[in-house]
Amino acid sequence: MSKVQEIAAAVEAGKAKVIGGLVEEAIKEGCDPLEILNVGMIDAMGVVGEKFRNNEIFVPEMLVAARAMKKGVEVLKPHLAGDNSATVGKYIIGTVAGDLHDIGKNLVAMMIESAGFEVIDLGVDVPAEKFVEAIKANPDCKVVGLSALLTTTMPAMKDTVAAIIDAGLKAQVKIMVGGAPITQEFADEIGADAYTADAASAAQKAKELVA
Ligand code: B1M
C-alpha cells in the first residue's frame, strides 16, 4: 500500500491520531502535497459519503473521518500554502445557515489565503444577517464566499445572496458560491457572481474578480 493509500485508509477509518505522522512521512518520501489532499483525503471523504448513503456507516463514523481529515489538513497546510505576502484584499467566507459542514469551506479559505487575501472566516451555520453585518463592517472587502453542502441549505444560500442585495451591498462585493450540491445553473438563478467546483479554482476566480 502506498503512503497516499495509507492516508486515505486512515481518513476512512477516522484515525486522527496517526494521520499527522502519515502525512509527514509522505511529504518526506516526496509525495506531491496536492495528491495527498486530492487522493488521500478528498477522495477518501467521497468514499465515506458513499458508505453513509448506502447505510454502511452512520453519522459518528462520518464525524471521526472528518476529524481525521482536519488533522491531516493541518499538517499539510504549510506544504500547500503559496506565497501570501501580498494582500490583494479581504475575503469574507462562511457556511450558510443550518449547515455545519466546514471541511470544504476551510479548504477554500486556505487556498484563498494562499492567493494573497486576508480571510475573514465567519464559521458554520452563518445567518444571512451575519454576512450582511460583516460586509458592512468591512467596507474594503470586495468578495464574499458562501458554502453549502446540503440540498436542504441551498435555500439559505439563496436567502443570503438576496439579503446582501437587499442591503444594497451588491455594488461593494462580488458573491462566490460553492459546495457539493451547488451548480453554475443554481448560482445564476440566485444571482451569485461566480460558482467554482473546488478550492483551487475558487482562489483563481477570486483573484480574477478583484483584478
Ligand atoms: Co454530512 N452529508 N451530514 N456530515 N457529509 C454529506 C454532505 C452527504 C452528501 C452524505 C451522503 O448522504 N452521501 C449528505 C447530504 C445529502 C444531501 O443534502 N443531498 C449529508 C448529510 C445528509 C448530513 C446530515 C443531515 C446527516 C444526519 O444528521 N442525518 C448532517 C447534517 C448536519 C448539518 O449540517 N446540519 C451531516 C453531518 C455531517 C458531519 C457533522 C458528521 C460531517 C461534517 C463535519 C465537518 O464538516 N466538520 C459530515 C461529513 C463529513 C459529510 C461528507 C461525508 C463529507 C463532506 C466533506 O467534508 N467532504 C459528505 C459526503 C460527501 O461530500 N461525499 C456529507 C470533503 C470536502 C473537501 O469536500 O465539502 O464538497 P466539500 O468541498 C469541496 C467542494 O464542494 C468545494 O471545494 C471543496 C474542496 O475542493 N467547495 C466550494 C465547498 N465550499 C465551497 C465554496 C466555494 C467554492 C467551492 O466558494 C465560496
Residues whose N, C-alpha, C, O or C-beta is under 5 A from the ligand:
A	BS01	B1M	I42 M45 G46 V48 G49 E50 F52 R53 V59 M62 L63 A66 G98 D99 L100 H101 D102 I103 G104 K105 L107 V108 G145 L146 S147 A148 L149 L150 T151 T152 M176 V177 G178 G179 A180 T196 A197 D198 A199 A202
